[in-house]
Structures are given as C-alpha cells and as structure tokens.
Amino acid sequence: MLRLWPIAGVAAMVATFALPLMALMASGMQAVHRLSDVGPYAITIMLGSLLFPIFAALGLASSLRASGAGRFVRINAALVSIALLAVAGYALSIGWIGMRTWAL
C-alpha cells in the first residue's frame, strides 16, 4: 500500500485539474454542458478533488509507519505525499476541494 497511495493521489489530482481544462479547451457548448450537468464528467472532478488529499494523507502516514520497505521507497512516498498535501492546501484555499462544477 505504501507505493499505491501516492500514485492514486497523483491520478486523482490529475483528474481534478486536467478534466476541467480539457473541457474548457474544447470548443462548443457540449463542453460547457459536461461541466454544468451532474454526470460522469462532473462527478469524476468532484471525487478526484475529494480523494487526492485523502490519498496524500494516507501515503504520508504509511510512509512514516512502513518498516518493511526500503529507505528510498519511504522517502519517495513521503515527498510525493507532502507535495500532494501542499497542492491540496492550495486547492482548498481557492475552493477546489469538493468542487461541484454543476453548482457554479
């Protein structure tokens, strides 16, 4: 699980920030409707924004408690998790944690 949490956190963060950018870069009203309607696209953005800070915290906790893993693996997991927590702090300050695109 030590390696899984940071990878899952990065994947959730990419979904959180890349999906809205992809929708805004697409032309037409269909892109706007993907964000403004409750659907798979908007739900993925919301879940990603809720899950990536959780995965980051779990990654940091597991890197501090893991005794069977090597030092490099623990340090790598801790650094990635700390970076994710820093991004989560910024995302929280601008209102992106729990982002509901359909409510904007």
N, C-alpha and C positions, 0 to 999 in steps of 0.2 A: 504494500500500500504506500510505502514511502515514495516510490517513483510515480505512482498513479496520481496522487493529489496535485502536485504541481502541473502535470500535463493536463489534467482535467480542468484546472484553474485557468491555464493559458487558453485552452479550447473554448471555455465559457466566456472568457474576456474577449476573444476574437469574435465570437458570435455576437456579443453585446455591442461592440463598436463597429464591426465590419458590415453587418446586415443593414443598419440604418444608412451607412454611407453608400452601400450598393444601391439601396432603394432611391436615395436622393440623386445619385448619378445617373440613374435610368431615366429616360425621357417618358413623358406621358402621365396621364392621370392614374394609370394602373399602379404605378409605383407608390403614389400617394395613398391610394386605397389599401395597399398592402400594409402600410403603417397605421392607417386610421381605423381599420376594421379589426375586430377581435378575430384573429385567425392564427394559423400556424406560424406565420412570419412574426407577428407582433408578440405572440406567446413565447416564441424562442428568444426574442430580445429580452423580455421580462425575466424569464427563467435564467438566462445567462447572466443578467445583471444581479440576480439574487444569489446565484450559485458560485460565481467566481470568488467573492470574498470568503465564502464558507470553505471552498476548496483550498484557498490560500491559508486560512487559519488551521485547517486540518493538516495541510502539508507542513506548516511550521511546527505544529505540535508533534507530528510524527517524526520530523527530523530531529527534534530535541530528545525524543524518547527512544529512538531506534538504537538498539545496541548491536544487532547482528549485521548491520550494513557497514560498509567501509566509510572512512572519514570523508573522502571526496564526494561520495553519494549523499551523505548527510549535509555537507556544506553546500553542495549544489542545490539540494531540495530546499534548504533553509534560505539561501539567497534568492532563489526564484520565488519562494513564498513571500519573502519580505518585499520584493519588488511588486508582486501582485497586491499585497496589502497596501503598499504606497499608492498604486493606481486605484485601488478600491477607496482609499481615503479621499483622493481627488474626485473620483466619480461620485462619492457621497456628497462632497461639498458643492457639486454642480447639479445634483438631483438625478443622477443616472442610476443609482441603486434602487431597484424596484421600478424601473422605467416602464410606464404603461403608455405606449405610443398612441393608443386609441383615446387616451384621456387628455391629450394635448390640445 
